[in-house]
């Protein structure tokens, strides 16, 4: 399992770097913001954002004053739940179902309702043999449009969408709330309209914006409770000698072993700057291969022996990655143990 966690997928990336450098993207697993108990492996995700009878009138009035429009938050919360499910499924540890529970209602506003009764939580989880219930307790949004006339009869339109979500994670086995979280986020959408739009088209644009905002909000919460693959950029040296240029071309076609052989020929270059750059690049190769400690060692040599300041910054990034890898191992150890049992180890 460790090899899977440390696997780095690579793609060339463009960034604003000095002429002698290039950048590459590495896909690494980022740990969840919070750890969940080992027995939690199967989630039920549920929506509690619809108002109960006591809050229906409040919900309608609020929609009028915030510019939500009827049904907007419903579309946003639906997209939010789908995004949470998709995000959780990116992690090998979890399986997820979305529950259709008609009687589970909340405030329909930004206010978080009281926690669900445990008999309700257990009933929902037992129906799908789940360990925990993730509930979107409330979802509230407001949109602030800004419209300005443009050339040739066009209209420039910028809409700022503010989203507030509240979440709880209920542990059905131990009857404890694992997480209670309020999340706020802001999204800005720009567009140019070819003249005045009719009401139907304006509503469709609003629905699309709300779905996008809900999707982004759900993805954020998924990252909070589950390890996720993310992309990080790394700088490397692509010039300094013909060999360094050749190695850079090999990196662009994902031939890292051949590139490392080229860099090794430059470790003892008569040009100190080139030698330092080669040491820095060897650190990147080691990180790509999952050898973080060896990568740190190369950055230290590049800085202490050749004064490469970029390697000192890279060393800090590697120490941070090392800490994250340990956290991921802790969060994913239950899967590793399960695999060992299945393999009879």
N, C-alpha and C positions, 0 to 999 in steps of 0.2 A: 504493500500500500504506500510506503514511503516514496518509492520511485514515482508512483502516480502523482503524489502530492507535489513532488519537486520537479516534475516534468515542465519544461519551459518551451512553449511554442513561440516561434519567432516570425516576425514579419518586418520588412523594411519600413521605416517611417521617416517623414520629412519634418524638419524643424529648423528654426533659425539658430544656426550654430556657426562657429568660426569656419573659415574656408578649409582648414585642415582636418575637420571632423565631420562625422555623419552621425545619424541616430538610428537606433533599431528598437522595435517594440518587443517586449517579452510578456507572455501571458503567464501570470502567477496567481496562485490561490490566496485570496485575502481572507483573513479570519473574520468571523462574525463579531459584531460589536459586543454582544453578550453571549455567554456560554449557556447551553441548555443541558439538563440532566441526560445521562447516557441512555436511559430507557425511552427517551422521546425520539422516535424515528418515523412515525406516521402521523401526519397532521390532517385535521379537518379545518378548512377555511370557511368562515361564515360571515354573512352580511347582517348587521344589526342597525343599519342606518335609516331604515324607514320609520316614520313617526308613529307612535301609538296614538290612541284616541285623544289623549290629554294634550298632545303636542301638534296635532294636525293643523289647526288654525295658525299657530305660531310659525310653523314651517312655511305656509303659504305667504304670510305677511313678510317674513324675512326674505323670501325669494323675490318679492316685488322690490324691496329696498336695496338689495345687494346686486341686482342685475343678473341673477342666476338664470331666470327663466324656468318655466315649469318642466320638470323632468331632467334638468341639467345635472343636478347632483346624483340622480339615479344612474345616469350614464357614466358619470365620473367614478362612482363607487363600484360599479360593475367592472369597469376597466381596471380599477385599483386592485380588486380581488384577483382578476386574471393575471395581473402582473406579479402579485405576491406568489401565486401558485407557480408561475413560470420561473420566478427567481429561486424559489425553494427547490424546484426540480433540477436546477443547475448543479446542485450538491448531491454527490452519490449517497449521502447518509439518509436523505429524507424521501418519503413518498407522500403525496398530497391528494386530497379530494376536496371539491367545493360542495358544501352542503346546501340543500334547498330547504330551509326551515321557515315556513310561512308565518309561524307565530312569534318569531324572535324579532321584536321591534324595540326601537330606542327612542331618542328624542327627535330625530330628523333635523337636528341643528348641530351647532358646533359643540354643544355641551355633552360630555360623556355621561351615559346613563349608569346607574348602579350596576355592580357586577352581577352576572347571571347566577341563579341558584345552582348549587352543585348537582342536584338531581337532573337539571336540564343539561348541564355540561356532560355528565356521565351518560345520559340517554343518547345524546348526539354522537358521542365518541364510540359507544358500544355498538351502535348501528353499523359503523364502518370499521370496527376493530381498531380504532385510532388511539393514540397515546395522549394527544393534546389537541386543544381547540384554539385556533387563531381567529379572533373576532375583530372585524372592522366595526368598532363601536359607534363611531360617528364620522361623517364626511361632510364638510361644509366648504363652500367656495364663494368667491365673489369676483366679478370681472370688471375691469376699469378700462373702457375703450378710449382711444385717442385717434381722432380722424382729422386729416389735413388734406386740402385740395392739392392735386399734383398737376403736372403738365398734360395737355391733350385730353382733358376731361377725366383723368384718372384720379383715384382717391387713395392716399396713403393711410393705412390703418394699422395701428399698434394696439394690441390688447394685453393687459397685464392681468393674469389669473392668479389669485391667491387661494391656496388650498390648505385646509386644516383637517388632519385625520387624528383620530384617537384609536388606540389598539390595546387589546389584552390578549395574553397567551395563558390559557387555563390548562393546568396539569390535571388530567382526569384521574390519574392513579393516586397521586399524593394530595389532591384537593388543595392545591396552592396556585396562586397567580404568579407565573414565572416572569411576566413582563407587563407593565402598564405604562404606555408611552403616548405622549402627545407630540405630533409632528407637524410642523408648518413649512411650507415651501412656496416659492413664487416662480411663475413661468411667464415668459414674454413671447408673444407671437406677432410677427411682422408680415405685412402683405400689401400688395398694390391691387386695388380693385378697378376694373375697367368701367367706371361709371357707377351710378347708384344701384344698389342691389334691392331686389324685392324681399319681402319678409321671409319667405321660404328659404331663400339662399342664405340670408343672414343667420337664420336658425341653424341651418346645416353647418355653417362655419363655426358657430358657437358649440354645437355638439362635438364637432371634430376636435376643437381646442380642449373641451372638457375631457374627452376621452384621452387625449394625449397627456393632459395634466394628471388625470387619475392613474394612467399607466406609469408615469414617472414617479408618482407618490408611492405606488405599490412596490415598485422596484427598489426604492430607497428603504422601505421597511424590510423587504426580503434580505437586503444586505445587512440589516441590523441583527437578524436572528439566524442567518445561515452563511457559512463560508461561500465565497463566490470567486469565479475566475475574473480577473481584471487585467487590463493592459498597462504596463509601465514602460516609459521611455528610458533608454540608456544611450549615453554618448560613447562613441569610440573614435579612434584616430584612423583616417583613411588616406593620409598623405605623410610624406617624410622621406620616403625612399620608394623605388620601383616595387619592392616586395610589399610595402604597406599598401600601395595602390592595388596590387594584385589581390591581396588578402581582402580588401574592401569589396572588390568585385565578387569574390567567393562568398562573402557574407550576404550579398544581395541575392545570390541564388541558393542560400541556405546550406552552403557547404562549409560548415564550421570546423570540421576536423582539418581540412586542407588549409583553411585560413589560419588556424592555430599553428600549423607547421611553418607557414610563412612568418608569423609573428615571432616564433622561436628563433628564426635565423637572425632577427634584429635585436635580440636581447643584449648582445654584447657589441652592438654597433659602436663605431668610433665616434659617432655623433651622440652625445649624451641625451639630447632632446628626443632623438629617434628611439634610443634604447628605453627611455622612460615611457614613451608612448606605447612601445611594444609590451612593456610590463603592464600598463593599464589595460591594453586590449586582452592580455592573457587573463586578467581578472574577469573581464566580461565573458570570455569563453568558459571559465570555470563556473560562473554563475549560471550560464546557459545550461551547463551539464549538471547543475544541482550541487556543486561542491562549494558551498558558501564560505567555509573556513579557509579553503585554499584561495578563493577569490579575494578574501580580506588580506591574506598574506601577500598577494601580488600587488594590491593597492599600497600596502605599507612599504614595499620595496620601491615602487614607483615614486613615492613621495620622499622617503628618507634618503634614498640613494641618488635620485635624479631631480628632486624638487618639483615633481609634477603636482600642482595644486588641485587639479581636477580629480586626481586619484584620492586625495584626502576627502573631498566631498563625496566621492563614490564610496569610500570606506564607510562613511556615516550611513549611506543608503543601504549598504550591505548588512550592517549591524541591525538596522531596522527590519530588513527582510528576514534576518536570522530569528529575531524575536517573533515575527509574524508566523514563520514556519513552525516554531514550537507551539504557538497558540493553535494553529491549524491541526497539528498532530494531536493535541489534547481534544479538540472538538471532533476529530474524525476517528479517534482511537477505537470507538465502538465498532466501526465498520471493519477496521483491521482485525480486531478480535473475532468478528463474525466470519471473516474470510478464512482465518486460521482454523476455526472450528469446522468449516465446510471442507477444508483441505485435509482435515484429520491431523493437524499439527498440534 
